Amino acid sequence: MNKLLLSLSVGMIVLMLSACTFGVNPDGESITVFSERHYDTDQILFDLFEQQTGIRVNVIDGGADELINRLENESEDTSADVLIIADAGRLHRAKTKDLLQPVESDTLFENIPSNYRDADNYWFGLTKRARVLVYHPDRVDPSELSTYEALTEPEWEGRVVTRTSTNIYNQSLMASFIEIMGEEDARAWAEGITANFARTPAGNDRDQSKFVVEGGADVAIMNTYYIGRMMNSSDPFEQEVAETVGVFFPNQDTTGTHVNVSAAGVTKHSDNVEAAVQFIEFLSGEEAQESFANANYEYPVNENVEMHDLLKSWGEFKAQDINLSVLGENSYQATIIMDEVGWE
Amino acid sequence: MLSRIKRNINVFSVISVIAALLIVIPMLNILLEVLSPPSAAWVHIRENLLNAYIRNTLLLIGFVAVFSALLGLFSAYVVSRFEFRGRNLLSWMLILPLAMPSYIAAYIYADMFSYTGTIARFMRSANIPLRVNMMNLSGAIFIFTMTLFPYVYMMSRSALSSQSASFSENARLLGANRFRVLSRVVLPLLRPALVAGTLLVVLETLNDYGVVAYYNVRVFSFAIFNAWFSLGDTTAAIRLSGVLMLIVFAIIFIERAIRGKRQYSMHVKGKPVEPKKLRGISAFIVPATLWLIMALAFFIPLAQLFYYASLTFSDVINANFIFLIINSLTLAITATAITVFVALMLANYNRGTKNRFKKGLLKVTNLGYAIPGAVIAIAVMLFVHGIDRTLYPVYRLFNPDTGRLVISSTLIMLTFAFVLRFMAIGYNSIEASYDKVGEKFTEASYSLRAGKLRTLLTVDVPMIKHGLISAAIIVFIDVIKELPLTLILRPTNYNTLASEVFRYAREEMLQESAVPALVLIGVATFAIYYLTHYNKKGVAANVREN
């Protein structure tokens, strides 16, 4: 048994050493991307980019907060050229920590509407998602739904469910309200919605829709792409949940539905800025956008590109008319208010 | 004076001091940060959140400690003192829940009770109108108790099996009844093991982030991550870690104070307790209880994972999958070997000492376990980056084109963090063994003029082999399951089974995480099986020699 263990260890060391030589491409030009995304279709896009430009793309994947921390700690010694993460709030955090650099690119300006990129050009949205109301058609008639604000009315008491206040999607939602309604009204909204919660917030976005189907609540506030992902889940029962619920885009007659992006920025200490910009331009272009957005059932940010059939079935909608930079700017205040009103 | 210092310099002291320095320096960064002026976020946390954090943390660790101590003690006592069918199997299987990472159990249980989950569907079809919500404090207590109680079980069982029968028999002869023997003889002798096991459970609970974040149970580790990421305030995060460390110190201090000067060492001489055969109804009920514990803690979540794996394995398994396994194994074996080695050196250095400096040194080296993984990760990262930047001129002598982050981009950084983090586990297990064997053999060996190393290798190590092996099992399993350190410190694209499980879970693809989770659990199960069985042979050999 000991001999077996010994030979196993030796075998492993040999494999390890040989593994180190994998994926090394000493001659060609390359960029390193810190990315939160992890989809098989992305690799096809990266290969296409390499074919067109000769620039190889190395991806390091990880959670958004983790990647930001890593960039911060590696500072000027980082190998990263591009950071791709979800939520404008997080990108703003990377910007204020001085991890990104501004980019002037006519291609990006043309491909990406101005409210979906940073006001100072530190980051550029690539795909959009909406934070919508998901309801059970047996218990809620869509005509009863109108706005996020209406959910704070007494008739919704014990019927609303969403994630925790520590979740960045809710923080950004709250940050957008601070911008649109002002701090006082936003606080009143947070208070009202907290009073109407069907349970102490817990779980992820999928769990919220399951709770609605289960009968624990009638309306969930959640992101659109989770519906798409559940419809294509490997678990048939999750598909059933996604097909049961209805999707409602709130505030269509007023301020618009809350929209957020996943976005890319060039790192401050990139040693290949030109290639990094070229890469983001490629991802914002018509060729890449469809596959890049569809991988996660998100809306392409480039308006010339068709959206996924599922999203088409929900129809066009009116989005909040704000520059997403404010989500990051208000994020700290949003968190404080949610803590103060007791949104757990 | 000089000669005294010289006498004190030996292999143990040198390694201990170096290890302690390496562990202390990164921690100092954190402790110094606590002294900096409070930030606005800290004021906010103190006003609005701190009370809830303290209350929830105390509730969580209080209940988890009591329940896991009860479960662990009960199962250890039954397995070592009674004879029943399936006893041999259970005696090692009861360690298996350790192979199930808490975060996986948490995801699986929440899923099974959610609308689409197996249990909820079964209840609906059977018309049982019972809805269980796992995602709260009680759910978290259940998950931690079920996945961590084997720490208590292992330690108590190894202490019970080496408890000599003569104590209990003498007490019986003196007229004590079974209960009195248990409460006045068996339990007090068991105390160091019971406390060490429960302490491990508490520290693991305090360290977890995956379970409490998903269930939204607002405890300290949650608060630290939240201050750090949501409020973007590292200072407040570190300050919270400081408060957490104070709580841990208080727990350890209270335990030591209660223990006082009493010593619980005893020599394993005389025959071990002969197990009593269970008869009648208890021959059925008692084993059934143990199997029920096993089902809840291990087999039910495992079955659910197998079902999900059957749905997704063709999408998940590809050529890279083998590297996940190799990476996890390499990392775990290396980190375990180093941790156990250093822990052994420290334990030797500290045996029976009354020297304050040594005791202080030891406390510091065991601190790692009380600090959340994520905070250790940052401390280690800053430290190693500092070394790299200092050594940059040296690197350039070898390779003029080198980047600055040389050590930081290797596994050394992550391995170092594991050693720092898990030192206490290795150490406590070894210390408990030393407590048990006492010092007379070592002293005899010294008086026969055997050197320190020779004594260690020929006298101490064979006697505490049991403890060393359990230290190795626990550290190995802990490393292979570990998340925050792995995520933050792993080299570029160095994926392990744990990081892969977490990636899928983060993307809300629980079904896809089943395959790497199962392989992880499989490896840990193999480790437990191999080591427990190897262990038995070792014990048998020892008995024969006696």
HADDOCK unambig.tbl for C-alpha pairs under 7 A between the chains (distance, minus, plus):
assign (segid A and resid 12 and name CA) (segid B and resid 326 and name CA) 6.57 0.50 0.50
assign (segid A and resid 60 and name CA) (segid B and resid 492 and name CA) 6.19 0.50 0.50
assign (segid A and resid 60 and name CA) (segid B and resid 493 and name CA) 5.48 0.50 0.50
assign (segid A and resid 65 and name CA) (segid B and resid 229 and name CA) 6.67 0.50 0.50
assign (segid A and resid 66 and name CA) (segid B and resid 488 and name CA) 6.11 0.50 0.50
assign (segid A and resid 73 and name CA) (segid B and resid 382 and name CA) 6.94 0.50 0.50
assign (segid A and resid 77 and name CA) (segid B and resid 404 and name CA) 6.42 0.50 0.50
assign (segid A and resid 77 and name CA) (segid B and resid 405 and name CA) 6.60 0.50 0.50
assign (segid A and resid 166 and name CA) (segid B and resid 226 and name CA) 6.68 0.50 0.50
assign (segid A and resid 166 and name CA) (segid B and resid 230 and name CA) 6.39 0.50 0.50
assign (segid A and resid 202 and name CA) (segid B and resid 135 and name CA) 6.19 0.50 0.50
assign (segid A and resid 202 and name CA) (segid B and resid 214 and name CA) 6.45 0.50 0.50
assign (segid A and resid 202 and name CA) (segid B and resid 215 and name CA) 5.29 0.50 0.50
assign (segid A and resid 202 and name CA) (segid B and resid 216 and name CA) 5.10 0.50 0.50
assign (segid A and resid 203 and name CA) (segid B and resid 214 and name CA) 5.20 0.50 0.50
assign (segid A and resid 203 and name CA) (segid B and resid 215 and name CA) 5.93 0.50 0.50
assign (segid A and resid 210 and name CA) (segid B and resid 114 and name CA) 6.90 0.50 0.50
assign (segid A and resid 210 and name CA) (segid B and resid 115 and name CA) 5.64 0.50 0.50
assign (segid A and resid 211 and name CA) (segid B and resid 115 and name CA) 6.71 0.50 0.50
assign (segid A and resid 214 and name CA) (segid B and resid 115 and name CA) 5.29 0.50 0.50
assign (segid A and resid 234 and name CA) (segid B and resid 311 and name CA) 6.31 0.50 0.50
assign (segid A and resid 234 and name CA) (segid B and resid 312 and name CA) 6.61 0.50 0.50
assign (segid A and resid 234 and name CA) (segid B and resid 511 and name CA) 6.82 0.50 0.50
assign (segid A and resid 237 and name CA) (segid B and resid 116 and name CA) 5.43 0.50 0.50
assign (segid A and resid 238 and name CA) (segid B and resid 116 and name CA) 6.27 0.50 0.50
assign (segid A and resid 332 and name CA) (segid B and resid 231 and name CA) 5.83 0.50 0.50
assign (segid A and resid 339 and name CA) (segid B and resid 48 and name CA) 6.79 0.50 0.50
assign (segid A and resid 340 and name CA) (segid B and resid 48 and name CA) 6.30 0.50 0.50
